[in-house]
Protein backbone atom coordinates (compact mmCIF):
# COMPACT_ATOMS: atom_id res chain seq x y z
CA UNK A 1 0.00 0.00 0.00
CA UNK A 2 1.25 3.40 -0.89
CA UNK A 3 1.97 6.04 1.74
CA UNK A 4 0.54 8.64 -0.61
CA UNK A 5 -2.86 9.52 0.90
CA UNK A 6 -3.85 11.33 -2.31
CA UNK A 7 -3.74 8.04 -4.23
CA UNK A 8 -7.06 6.32 -3.64
CA UNK A 9 -8.68 3.56 -5.63
CA UNK A 10 -12.01 3.09 -3.82
CA UNK A 11 -11.43 -0.35 -2.39
CA UNK A 12 -12.22 0.68 1.18
CA UNK A 13 -15.44 2.46 0.31
CA UNK A 14 -16.73 -0.38 -1.87
CA UNK A 15 -16.58 -3.06 0.83
CA UNK A 16 -17.63 -3.50 4.42
CA UNK A 17 -15.21 -5.24 6.77
CA UNK A 18 -17.41 -7.22 9.15
CA UNK A 19 -14.43 -7.53 11.52
CA UNK A 20 -14.18 -3.74 11.86
CA UNK A 21 -16.68 -2.68 14.52
CA UNK A 22 -16.69 0.95 13.38
CA UNK A 23 -17.66 0.00 9.82
CA UNK A 24 -20.46 -2.27 11.01
CA UNK A 25 -21.67 0.41 13.43
CA UNK A 26 -21.72 3.01 10.64
CA UNK A 27 -24.00 0.79 8.55
CA UNK A 28 -26.14 0.00 11.60
CA UNK A 29 -26.68 3.72 12.27
CA UNK A 30 -28.22 4.04 8.80
CA UNK A 31 -30.80 1.37 9.67
CA UNK A 32 -31.82 2.04 13.28
CA UNK A 33 -34.90 -0.21 12.95
CA UNK A 34 -32.70 -3.26 12.47
CA UNK A 35 -30.60 -5.00 15.08
CA UNK A 36 -26.82 -5.07 15.04
CA UNK A 37 -26.99 -8.82 14.41
CA UNK A 38 -29.24 -8.30 11.38
CA UNK A 39 -26.59 -6.02 9.88
CA UNK A 40 -23.90 -8.65 10.49
CA UNK A 41 -26.16 -11.34 9.00
CA UNK A 42 -26.69 -9.18 5.90
CA UNK A 43 -22.93 -8.81 5.44
CA UNK A 44 -22.50 -12.56 5.82
CA UNK A 45 -25.31 -13.34 3.38
CA UNK A 46 -24.56 -10.70 0.73
CA UNK A 47 -20.79 -10.63 1.04
CA UNK A 48 -18.62 -7.57 1.68
CA UNK A 49 -20.00 -5.48 -1.19
CA UNK A 50 -21.33 -2.26 0.35
CA UNK A 51 -23.80 -1.80 -2.51
CA UNK A 52 -25.26 -5.30 -2.14
CA UNK A 53 -25.52 -5.06 1.65
CA UNK A 54 -27.17 -1.63 1.53
CA UNK A 55 -29.69 -2.83 -1.07
CA UNK A 56 -30.51 -5.89 1.03
CA UNK A 57 -30.92 -3.83 4.20
CA UNK A 58 -33.10 -1.24 2.44
CA UNK A 59 -35.41 -4.02 1.28
CA UNK A 60 -35.42 -5.68 4.70
CA UNK A 61 -36.18 -2.43 6.53
CA UNK A 62 -38.71 -1.17 3.98
CA UNK A 63 -36.73 2.00 3.26
CA UNK A 64 -36.90 3.52 -0.19
CA UNK A 65 -33.65 3.75 -2.16
CA UNK A 66 -31.61 6.74 -1.04
N, C-alpha and C positions, 0 to 999 in steps of 0.2 A: 504494500500500500504506500502510496506517495505521501510525503509530508506536506505537499502543496495543498492547502485547504481550498484553494480556488478551483482545483481540478476535481469535479464531481461527475459521477456517471449515473446517479439515480438508484443504485442498488439498494441503499438503505431505505429509501422512501418507498420502494416498490414491494418490500417484504416486511412481514411482522415476525420478530423473533419471540417465540412463545416463552423462551427462557429469560427474557429481559422484562422484568416486572414493570418498568416504566412504560415500555411499549404496549404491553397488555393493558395497563391502567389507562393509557391515553385512549385506546380503542373503547374500553369500557365506559369512559366518561361520555363518549358520543352516543351511547346506548344505555342510559340510566335505568330503563325498564327491564333490562336483562341482568342476570346475575354474572358475577365474575367467571364462574365455572362455564356458563353458556358461551362466553367469549372464548375461553380456552378450548371448549369443545368445537366451536366454529373454526378456529385455527387448525385444530387437529383434523377435522373433516375436510376442509377446503384447501388445506396446505398453507404455506406462508405468504401467498400472494395477497397483498393488501386489498387489491380491487375485488378479488373473489370473496374474501372474508367480509368486506364491507357490504357487498351485494347480498350475501347470505344473511347477514345480521339485519340489514334493512328489511328484507322479506320476512324474517322471523319476528321482528319487532313491529312490523306494519308501517314503518316510516316510508314516506315517499322518497324517491331518489333525490339526493341533494346536489 
